[in-house]
Amino acid sequence: MKHHIGCSGWSYDGWIGPFYPQHLENQYWLSYYSQIFSFVEIDSTFYKIPSKFMVSNWNKRTSQDFKFTVKFPKILTHEYSSKTVMTELEETLSVFMDAMKPLRKKILAFIIQFPPWLKIMEGMDYLRTLENFLDNSFRYAVEVRHSSWFNDMAYHFLKDRNFCLVWSQQDRLVTPPIKTSDFLYLRLIGDRSISEKDFGKIVKDRKNDLINWSNILKDFEKNDTELKMTIVSANNHYAGFGPMTAKIFAEAVNDKEALKDNFPILDYTKPSLIEHSSDFDKSKYEGYESDKKRKTRQSFLSEFFDQ
């Protein structure tokens, strides 16, 4: 069974030291991250459709076997209403999917995240409309945040379309572990009680919860022959430090392939061990240049990564 275990996003200042080397510039963070994990969930697409140029560089900075999941933009999930005309929905989706083309071969699934106020009937109506425009060569995971979805009608609806019900783990709402597709998606989210200033250290002990969820996944993987893969993403708000949460979970499911051998976190209270290792070599990260060359391209790089 293939596990894809990683974090929700990679661009956090709080990871400097505990995860990223102190002097590694942020334009190399994704390349560095991809040397540790084999998967990441892109959350930034929820707020804004990225340029194809930016997406192309996400592709260039990761290896061929690196994988992504991508969240649908909120204009498609939170700002849609019954008054939205189908042509507008189709056009917006087309723009988004076109922007993601450079990552096409690396995308495991798209996440369709619904707002807390969206109940089951309106949500199913929306999905019926949306599915007319979806590219069926991709997988889709639906994250619901209203308890009206937790019933057999919703489960059958999603299963008929091979839409995965995301197991969303928030402090105020926990999705039941119901399988509705040929893959599982566990999102370890938590809540907003953990401040961004605390990102980079564990502030909530979630180990027992992680062990519990790892056992649930193991049971599904053992008994369900149709299951093809499992995706697990860890948010900083879950325990304070997404990389450590992902590491603990990978150890709980005993998946030695989910993380690379050079995982830097042994003690999150100390600076990154890789930074002080004689084996650390920035030049292995694609796009790295000498100081002299970098200065001549500084303005270009700023534009390159700010889009």
GUKEKOL-980970 format. One line per 8 residues: number of its first residue (from 1); their letters; for each residue x, y, z of C-alpha. Coordinates in pm, whole numbers, plus 50000, padded with zeros to 5 digits. Last residue first. Example, Ala and Ser with C-alpha at 12.3 -4.5 7.8 and 13.67 -1.06 7.14 Angstrom:
2
2	SA	51367,49894,50714 | 51230,49550,50780;
% end
This chain:
307
307	QDFFESLF	50403,53563,49158 | 50656,53643,49429 | 50889,53357,49339 | 51009,53465,48995 | 50981,53837,49063 | 51228,53807,49347 | 51438,53566,49143 | 51462,53813,48857;
299	SQRTKRKK	51567,54096,49087 | 51837,53877,49240 | 51977,53756,48908 | 52314,53926,48909 | 52345,53877,49284 | 52283,53502,49247 | 52570,53465,49004 | 52819,53612,49249;
291	DSEYGEYK	52680,53430,49551 | 52701,53097,49369 | 52379,52953,49235 | 52106,52720,49355 | 51833,52663,49098 | 51787,52297,49176 | 51895,52205,49526 | 52207,51990,49513;
283	SKDFDSSH	52422,52302,49534 | 52310,52364,49891 | 52533,52085,50019 | 52486,51948,50371 | 52701,51637,50416 | 52937,51809,50661 | 52635,51847,50888 | 52564,52172,51068;
275	EILSPKTY	52265,52267,50856 | 52153,51904,50851 | 52113,51905,51227 | 51851,52176,51206 | 51873,52400,51509 | 51760,52252,51841 | 51421,52246,52014 | 51274,52022,51743;
267	DLIPFNDK	51502,51737,51846 | 51553,51467,51587 | 51422,51660,51291 | 51652,51653,50990 | 51502,51371,50781 | 51799,51253,50577 | 51676,50896,50531 | 51377,51013,50328;
259	LAEKDNVA	51026,50991,50463 | 50727,50791,50336 | 50953,50495,50253 | 51000,50382,50613 | 50627,50339,50663 | 50572,50189,51007 | 50218,50328,51029 | 50312,50499,51356;
251	EAFIKATM	50652,50603,51220 | 50488,50782,50930 | 50250,50947,51176 | 50534,51073,51395 | 50715,51215,51091 | 50402,51388,50963 | 50342,51548,51303 | 50708,51654,51316;
243	PGFGAYHN	50685,51815,50973 | 50356,51993,51060 | 50476,52168,51377 | 50225,52316,51618 | 50004,52017,51696 | 49718,52041,51448 | 49763,52408,51357 | 50083,52329,51168;
235	NASVITMK	49880,52116,50926 | 49968,51752,50855 | 49866,51580,50533 | 49796,51207,50496 | 49720,51038,50164 | 49648,50665,50137 | 49665,50462,49819 | 49501,50196,49604;
227	LETDNKEF	49220,50052,49818 | 49027,49787,49627 | 49162,49498,49839 | 49009,49639,50157 | 49085,49436,50470 | 49448,49510,50551 | 49454,49864,50415 | 49136,49952,50600;
219	DKLINSWN	49267,49810,50927 | 49603,49985,50884 | 49428,50316,50828 | 49233,50280,51152 | 49553,50185,51336 | 49726,50499,51205 | 49430,50703,51321 | 49464,50574,51679;
211	ILDNKRDK	49842,50621,51678 | 49797,50979,51562 | 49538,51046,51833 | 49773,50906,52098 | 50058,51124,51968 | 49861,51446,51966 | 50056,51631,52236 | 49992,51997,52168;
203	VIKGFDKE	50267,52261,52156 | 50509,52083,51923 | 50759,52333,51787 | 50821,52507,51456 | 50501,52706,51436 | 50459,52883,51770 | 50463,53235,51623 | 50188,53118,51386;
195	SISRDGIL	49956,53087,51684 | 49799,52759,51791 | 49436,52809,51888 | 49339,52810,51521 | 49222,52449,51516 | 49340,52095,51446 | 49401,52014,51079 | 49524,51656,51034;
187	RLYLFDST	49384,51580,50689 | 49335,51208,50617 | 49269,51112,50256 | 49184,50755,50160 | 49187,50605,49810 | 48962,50386,49595 | 48659,50592,49694 | 48389,50636,49959;
179	KIPPTVLR	48562,50507,50274 | 48403,50622,50600 | 48630,50723,50888 | 48395,50971,51060 | 48481,51338,51003 | 48580,51514,51323 | 48438,51858,51394 | 48532,52114,51659;
171	DQQSWVLC	48891,52002,51716 | 48947,51944,51348 | 49040,51615,51186 | 48907,51605,50831 | 48874,51253,50697 | 48825,51359,50337 | 48535,51179,50169 | 48689,51059,49844;
163	FNRDKLFH	48487,51108,49527 | 48458,50781,49335 | 48139,50917,49175 | 47900,50653,49308 | 48099,50658,49632 | 48030,51026,49688 | 47653,50988,49658 | 47657,50665,49857;
155	YAMDNFWS	47838,50837,50145 | 47610,51139,50131 | 47292,50932,50151 | 47447,50708,50416 | 47492,50989,50667 | 47755,51236,50787 | 47689,51520,50546 | 47452,51703,50783;
147	SHRVEVAY	47752,51742,51017 | 47885,52044,50829 | 48250,52085,50738 | 48281,51877,50423 | 48609,51792,50249 | 48564,51631,49909 | 48860,51452,49749 | 48891,51433,49371;
139	RFSNDLFN	49098,51204,49150 | 49215,51315,48807 | 49159,51164,48461 | 48793,51252,48499 | 48857,51618,48418 | 48569,51794,48588 | 48319,52007,48394 | 47997,51809,48430;
131	ELTRLYDM	48110,51712,48780 | 48056,52069,48895 | 47681,52068,48844 | 47621,51746,49035 | 47873,51866,49293 | 47671,52184,49348 | 47347,51995,49394 | 47524,51766,49641;
123	GEMIKLWP	47638,52066,49842 | 47295,52226,49848 | 47145,51904,49983 | 47429,51829,50227 | 47468,52155,50410 | 47718,52430,50333 | 47766,52649,50640 | 48106,52511,50738;
115	PFQIIFAL	48255,52591,50395 | 48327,52313,50141 | 48675,52195,50046 | 48714,52035,49704 | 49063,51887,49722 | 49230,51784,49396 | 49412,51452,49381 | 49748,51280,49330;
107	IKKRLPKM	49897,51555,49114 | 50248,51484,48986 | 50174,51415,48619 | 49963,51730,48583 | 50201,51966,48756 | 50263,52186,48450 | 49888,52176,48379 | 49785,52350,48703;
99	ADMFVSLT	49719,52689,48543 | 49494,52525,48284 | 49294,52361,48561 | 49236,52695,48729 | 49138,52880,48412 | 48902,52597,48313 | 48742,52595,48657 | 48673,52966,48628;
91	EELETMVT	48526,52926,48279 | 48304,52634,48376 | 48166,52811,48681 | 48095,53126,48481 | 47927,52923,48205 | 47715,52744,48463 | 47565,53067,48596 | 47615,53146,48963;
83	KSSYEHTL	47276,53210,49120 | 47281,52878,49305 | 47590,53004,49485 | 47969,52984,49446 | 48185,53199,49671 | 48301,52923,49902 | 48378,52638,49663 | 48477,52772,49321;
75	IKPFKVTF	48595,53119,49428 | 48759,52939,49719 | 49022,52794,49489 | 49036,52412,49473 | 49307,52262,49693 | 49591,52077,49524 | 49751,51746,49616 | 50112,51706,49520;
67	KFDQSTRK	50358,51427,49444 | 50736,51387,49401 | 50837,51104,49166 | 50969,51332,48893 | 51178,51533,49136 | 51075,51874,49265 | 51197,52224,49184 | 51097,52214,48820;
59	NWNSVMFK	50736,52125,48901 | 50694,52403,49152 | 50853,52620,48886 | 50585,52533,48634 | 50319,52616,48891 | 50466,52966,48929 | 50473,53023,48553 | 50120,52887,48519;
51	SPIKYFTS	50014,53170,48745 | 49848,53074,49070 | 49472,53080,49131 | 49436,53260,49462 | 49322,53184,49815 | 49257,52811,49785 | 49562,52771,49562 | 49777,52850,49867;
43	DIEVFSFI	49692,52516,50031 | 49917,52293,49823 | 49949,51955,49995 | 50298,51808,49987 | 50444,51467,49901 | 50776,51280,49887 | 50916,51431,50207 | 51275,51505,50305;
35	QSYYSLWY	51451,51599,49980 | 51123,51752,49861 | 51136,51999,50150 | 51476,52123,50029 | 51347,52184,49678 | 51038,52351,49823 | 51250,52571,50049 | 51489,52688,49781;
27	QNELHQPY	51317,53019,49708 | 51305,53072,50085 | 51679,53124,50114 | 51868,52864,50317 | 52067,53045,50585 | 51907,52901,50896 | 51868,52549,50761 | 51502,52453,50718;
19	FPGIWGDY	51346,52216,50971 | 51391,52324,51335 | 51599,52626,51229 | 51361,52798,50990 | 51031,52614,51024 | 50866,52913,51189 | 50911,53113,50869 | 50658,52889,50697;
11	SWGSCGIH	50645,52809,50324 | 50596,52432,50293 | 50223,52378,50262 | 49996,52123,50425 | 50253,51866,50520 | 50356,51516,50419 | 50258,51151,50401 | 50179,50971,50076;
3	HKM	50136,50606,50165 | 50141,50337,49898 | 50000,50000,50000;
% end
